[in-house]
Amino acid sequence: MKRTLHDNYRVEVHPETYGLYRSALANHEQMTALLKDIERSVKRHIDGVDGVVLRWDTREECSHCCLVWEVLTEADAADPRAQMDEHSVAGEPVCCDKAIYEFRVERGIQPLAEGRGGEDA
């Protein structure tokens, strides 16, 4: 029979970011410094705290199109329906032509055909 147990009790504190500029929100070092300031305040002012852990979510996105970072798997690279062309390989991004162009140039792989990517795509 299933039963539900509760454990790992904790309080999460989310920093006030309303007044911060977008550049500060995008700067990992600035946001980590803000969290460390909050950590010091919690330790200094609140009794009954066993520990404070700084955490953040991490996501990967394309630096060109800002879509979620996805790449061809080995199975995708072997499937002609998933390939951009016959030079597609595992690890190649799938989001935009600029990312594919950059990936291929870095690895010495044939670029996409004319009109399908490149630096100005």
Secondary structure, DSSP 8 states (H G I E B T S, - for coil): -----------------TTS-HHHHT-HHHHHHHHHHHHHHHHHH-TT------------B-TTT--B--B--HHHHH-TTT-SSTT--TT-B-S-HHHHHHHHHHHT-----TTS-STT-
